[in-house]
Amino acid sequence: MASKTCRRNPQQRAFTLVELLVVIAIIGILVALLLPAIQAAREAARRTQCSNNLRQIGLALLNHESARKKFPAGATQNVNYTSGASPFEVYTGWTREILPYAEDSAFHDLYPNPTLPVYYGGNNPPATDANGVAMKQFRETLVPMYHCPSDFDSEILIPAYGPLTGTTKNDDITDAAADVNRTAPRYRTGSYRGNAGRTDGFVTWYLIEPAAGPGVPLGWRGPLHAVISAAGTPPAAAWGAMRPEAMKAIADGTSKTLLAAESTNRYGRRRSFWAYTFGTFIMAQTVPQQRVFSGDYFDCEALKEVTTPDQPNTGASERVCKGGWFSNHKGGMNGVMCDGSGTFLSFDIDLKVFAAMGSMAGGENESGS
């Protein structure tokens, strides 16, 4: 039998270079079209997780209030910050005090004594100092509940301001020096701050600075403000009422008063630090100024002289920048109200309405008056 000879079909041929390039180009176009949708889906998931974190925070705060008949102090300090008294010390704050109500009592107990300053032990506590070792671990731990997935990467940094010890300050450490400093205590960044209250741009509820400006109604305080410790020196006059707040003190309605929300910053040392219980690193304030949503401390400072008719109460103080709010979500930030309900606050929100959300006082209308 004659053998058969296999011959290539003259119609069969390989892809040409031009055809391959066309296919690759089509695939590239499809990827380019799909990538934004994929990124949007991922951001939606991150935003949902971020919102869930705040709901968990809100629930823990409400559980604390239910069990102890008051919210925790936003932060505890020994004297009015502008009194000039030394030492100035800061202790426990709301982020520590709600941990048992978020089913994390063991971690709460790493901060062994609420009368210890938050910076106790420094960056290199000796192994024989059990409290110092525990405090360092407490300050530097990443707590998922306090980190929004859309925030900048979590870091352990020296804050830009506030007490380094009872008599020295972090603001004496430059950014360059902070990069190589091995003695100053460091803190893990967070993504959320409690609502200390409404301000005129000068008065602070997060440090109790009653003499910093013309003064505002006591009812402008928020649910999570600074409190003088039992052994401390209370400020004079009406500021003596700065104590942990009960739910019944919220005359404006729990669904209308902000409890906590997102706050981050492009300047790393001005980000929120969940365990650094000094002023604006754990609390923020509302104010009818657009720069409160800047998200960049230096850009915000550059705008401090701006005054426009639709931004009343504008002050030259940088306190607005220190106590600002921001997130990496598109167009706004997540928050939780005093009734535990979650909300998404647009950065285009009416500024008077936003300012009114910070106050516990009743009788404020949508114009914030």
C-alpha positions in Angstrom: 0.0 0.0 0.0 1.3 3.4 -0.9 2.2 5.6 2.0 0.3 8.9 2.4 2.2 12.1 2.5 1.0 14.7 5.0 1.0 18.1 3.5 0.3 21.5 5.2 -3.0 23.0 4.2 -2.0 26.1 2.2 -4.9 27.9 3.8 -3.5 27.5 7.3 -1.0 30.2 8.6 0.2 31.8 11.8 -1.0 35.2 13.1 0.8 38.1 11.6 2.6 40.7 13.8 -0.1 43.3 12.9 -2.9 40.9 14.0 -1.1 40.2 17.4 -0.7 43.9 18.0 -4.4 44.5 17.2 -5.4 41.8 19.7 -3.1 43.2 22.4 -4.5 46.7 21.8 -8.1 45.4 22.2 -7.2 43.6 25.4 -5.5 46.8 26.7 -8.6 48.8 25.9 -10.8 46.3 27.7 -8.6 46.3 30.7 -8.6 50.1 30.7 -12.4 50.1 30.6 -12.7 47.5 33.4 -10.0 48.9 35.7 -12.0 51.9 36.9 -15.0 49.6 37.6 -12.8 47.2 39.6 -11.2 50.1 41.5 -14.6 51.5 42.2 -15.8 48.2 43.5 -12.8 47.9 45.8 -13.3 51.4 47.1 -16.9 50.7 47.7 -15.9 47.7 49.8 -13.3 49.7 51.7 -15.9 52.5 52.3 -18.3 49.9 53.7 -15.7 48.5 56.0 -14.8 52.0 57.1 -18.5 52.7 57.8 -18.8 49.4 59.8 -15.8 50.4 61.9 -17.6 53.6 62.9 -20.8 51.8 63.6 -18.8 49.5 65.9 -17.2 52.5 67.6 -20.6 54.1 67.9 -22.1 51.0 69.5 -19.2 50.7 71.9 -19.7 54.4 73.0 -23.4 53.8 73.4 -22.8 50.7 75.4 -20.4 52.6 77.6 -23.1 55.3 78.2 -25.7 52.7 78.9 -23.5 50.9 81.4 -22.0 53.9 83.1 -24.7 56.5 82.4 -22.2 58.7 80.6 -20.0 58.8 77.6 -16.2 58.5 78.3 -14.2 61.6 78.4 -12.8 62.5 75.0 -9.5 62.7 76.9 -8.4 63.3 80.4 -5.8 66.0 81.4 -4.6 67.5 84.6 -4.9 71.2 83.9 -6.3 73.7 81.4 -3.8 73.6 78.5 -3.4 77.4 78.3 -3.0 77.8 82.1 0.8 77.6 81.9 0.9 75.0 84.7 3.7 72.5 84.6 3.6 69.6 84.3 0.9 69.3 81.7 -0.2 65.7 81.4 -2.7 63.7 79.4 -4.1 60.3 80.3 -6.7 58.0 79.1 -9.2 58.8 76.4 -12.4 57.6 74.7 -10.5 55.1 72.4 -9.2 53.2 75.4 -12.3 53.4 77.5 -14.6 51.9 74.9 -12.4 48.8 74.3 -14.2 46.6 76.9 -17.5 47.5 75.3 -16.1 46.4 71.9 -15.1 43.0 73.4 -11.5 43.8 73.8 -10.9 44.0 77.6 -7.5 42.3 77.4 -6.1 45.0 75.1 -7.7 47.7 77.2 -5.8 46.4 80.2 -2.4 46.9 78.5 -2.9 50.5 79.6 -2.6 49.4 83.2 -3.5 52.5 85.1 -5.6 55.5 83.8 -3.6 57.9 86.0 -0.4 57.1 84.0 0.4 59.7 81.3 -0.1 58.3 77.9 3.6 58.8 77.1 4.7 56.8 80.2 7.8 54.7 79.6 9.1 56.4 76.5 10.2 54.6 73.4 12.7 52.3 75.2 11.3 51.3 78.5 13.5 48.8 80.5 12.3 45.2 80.5 11.9 45.6 84.3 9.3 48.3 83.8 6.3 46.2 83.1 4.0 49.2 82.9 6.3 51.0 80.4 6.6 47.9 78.2 2.8 47.4 78.2 2.2 51.1 77.4 4.6 51.0 74.5 2.8 48.0 73.1 -0.6 49.7 73.6 0.5 52.9 71.8 2.0 51.1 68.8 -0.6 48.4 68.1 -2.7 48.4 65.0 -6.4 48.2 66.0 -8.5 47.3 63.0 -11.5 49.1 64.4 -9.6 52.3 64.4 -8.2 52.1 60.9 -10.1 52.8 57.7 -9.0 50.7 54.8 -9.2 53.8 52.5 -6.9 55.8 54.8 -3.2 56.2 54.1 -1.0 53.2 55.1 -0.8 52.8 58.9 2.3 54.2 60.4 4.0 54.5 63.8 5.1 58.1 64.2 6.0 60.9 66.6 3.1 63.4 66.6 3.8 66.9 65.5 2.5 68.6 68.6 1.6 68.1 72.2 3.4 66.7 75.3 6.4 64.5 74.9 6.8 64.4 78.7 5.1 66.4 81.3 7.4 69.3 80.6 8.7 68.9 77.1 6.8 68.9 73.7 6.8 66.9 70.5 6.7 70.2 68.6 10.3 70.7 69.6 11.2 67.7 67.4 11.5 68.7 63.7 10.4 66.3 61.0 14.0 65.5 60.1 14.8 64.8 63.7 11.7 62.7 64.2 12.9 60.3 61.4 16.0 59.4 63.4 14.8 60.0 67.0 15.0 56.8 69.1 13.8 58.1 72.5 10.5 59.9 72.0 7.4 57.6 72.3 5.7 56.8 69.0 2.0 56.1 68.3 0.1 54.1 65.7 -2.0 56.2 63.4 -5.8 56.0 63.4 -8.6 57.2 61.1 -11.3 58.5 63.4 -11.8 61.3 65.9 -14.5 62.0 68.4 -16.7 65.1 68.2 -15.4 67.6 70.8 -17.9 70.3 69.9 -18.5 73.4 67.8 -16.0 76.2 67.7 -15.7 79.8 66.5 -12.2 79.0 65.3 -10.5 79.9 68.6 -12.1 78.1 71.6 -11.2 74.5 71.9 -13.2 71.8 73.6 -10.5 69.2 73.0 -7.9 71.0 75.3 -10.2 73.3 77.3 -8.9 76.7 76.2 -11.6 79.1 77.3 -9.4 82.2 77.1 -8.3 81.6 73.5 -11.0 83.6 71.9 -14.1 85.7 72.5 -15.9 82.7 74.1 -18.8 80.6 72.9 -21.9 79.1 74.6 -21.2 76.1 76.9 -23.9 74.3 74.9 -21.6 74.2 71.9 -19.5 71.5 73.6 -19.7 68.0 72.0 -20.2 64.6 73.5 -16.5 63.6 73.5 -14.5 66.6 74.8 -11.5 67.0 77.2 -12.1 66.6 80.9 -9.9 67.6 83.9 -8.9 64.6 86.0 -10.2 64.1 89.5 -6.8 65.0 90.9 -6.3 67.9 88.5 -7.0 71.6 88.6 -10.3 72.6 87.0 -10.7 75.7 84.9 -12.6 78.6 86.4 -16.2 79.6 86.0 -18.6 77.7 83.7 -15.8 75.6 82.3 -16.0 73.6 85.5 -19.0 71.9 83.8 -16.6 70.1 81.4 -17.3 66.6 82.7 -18.2 63.3 80.9 -21.6 63.8 79.2 -24.8 61.8 79.7 -27.1 61.1 76.8 -29.8 63.4 78.3 -27.4 66.4 77.9 -27.8 66.2 74.1 -30.6 68.7 73.9 -30.3 69.0 70.1 -31.4 65.3 69.5 -29.1 62.3 69.2 -29.8 61.9 65.5 -28.7 65.4 64.8 -25.5 65.4 66.9 -22.2 64.0 65.5 -20.5 61.4 67.7 -17.4 60.5 65.7 -16.2 60.7 62.1 -13.1 60.2 59.9 -10.1 62.4 60.2 -6.8 61.9 58.4 -4.1 64.2 56.9 -1.6 64.2 54.1 1.0 65.4 56.7 1.8 62.2 58.5 2.6 63.8 61.9 -0.8 65.5 61.9 -2.8 62.4 61.3 -5.1 61.0 63.9 -3.3 58.8 66.5 -5.8 56.6 68.2 -3.8 56.2 71.4 -2.3 59.7 71.6 -4.9 61.4 73.8 -3.8 64.9 73.3 -6.3 67.3 71.8 -6.9 67.0 68.1 -5.1 63.7 67.6 -8.1 62.0 69.1 -10.8 64.7 68.8 -12.0 67.3 66.2 -14.4 70.2 66.1 -17.0 71.5 63.7 -16.9 75.1 62.4 -18.5 76.9 59.4 -15.3 77.0 57.4 -14.5 75.0 54.3 -10.9 74.6 55.3 -12.0 72.2 58.1 -12.2 69.6 55.3 -8.8 70.5 53.8 -7.0 67.2 54.6 -3.6 69.0 54.3 -2.5 70.8 57.4 -0.2 73.2 55.6 -2.7 74.1 52.9 -5.3 74.7 55.6 -2.9 77.0 57.5 -2.3 79.0 54.3 -6.0 79.8 54.2 -6.3 81.0 57.7 -6.7 84.7 56.8 -9.5 84.0 54.3 -12.9 85.5 55.2 -16.0 85.3 53.0 -19.6 86.3 53.6 -20.7 82.6 53.6 -18.1 81.6 56.2 -18.9 83.6 59.4 -16.9 83.2 62.5 -13.8 82.7 60.5 -10.7 83.2 62.7 -7.0 83.4 61.9 -6.3 80.6 64.4 -4.7 77.4 63.1 -7.0 75.5 65.6 -9.4 74.9 62.7 -6.6 73.1 60.8 -5.6 71.0 63.9 -9.1 70.0 64.6 -10.2 69.2 61.0 -11.9 66.3 59.4 -11.0 64.4 56.2 -11.1 61.1 54.4 -9.8 59.5 51.2 -13.3 58.6 50.0 -14.5 60.5 47.0 -16.6 63.5 48.0 -17.0 63.0 51.7 -16.5 61.0 54.9 -18.2 58.5 57.1 -19.6 59.4 60.5 -21.7 58.1 63.3 -24.4 60.1 65.1 -25.2 60.0 68.8 -28.0 57.6 68.2 -25.6 55.1 66.7 -26.8 55.7 63.1 -24.2 55.8 60.4 -24.0 58.7 57.9 -21.9 59.9 55.0 -21.1 63.6 55.2 -20.4 65.3 51.9 -17.5 67.8 51.8 -20.0 70.1 50.1 -22.4 70.0 53.1 -23.9 73.3 54.1 -21.2 74.6 56.5 -23.7 76.0 59.0 -25.5 72.7 59.1 -22.2 70.9 59.7 -21.3 73.4 62.4 -24.6 72.8 64.2 -24.0 69.0 64.1 -21.1 69.5 66.5 -23.1 71.1 69.2 -25.2 69.4 71.9 -27.3 72.6 72.4 -30.9 72.6 71.5 -32.7 75.1 69.4 -30.2 75.3 66.5 -31.9 75.4 63.1 -30.4 74.4 59.8 -28.7 77.8 59.5 -26.7 76.9 62.6 -27.9 79.8 64.6 
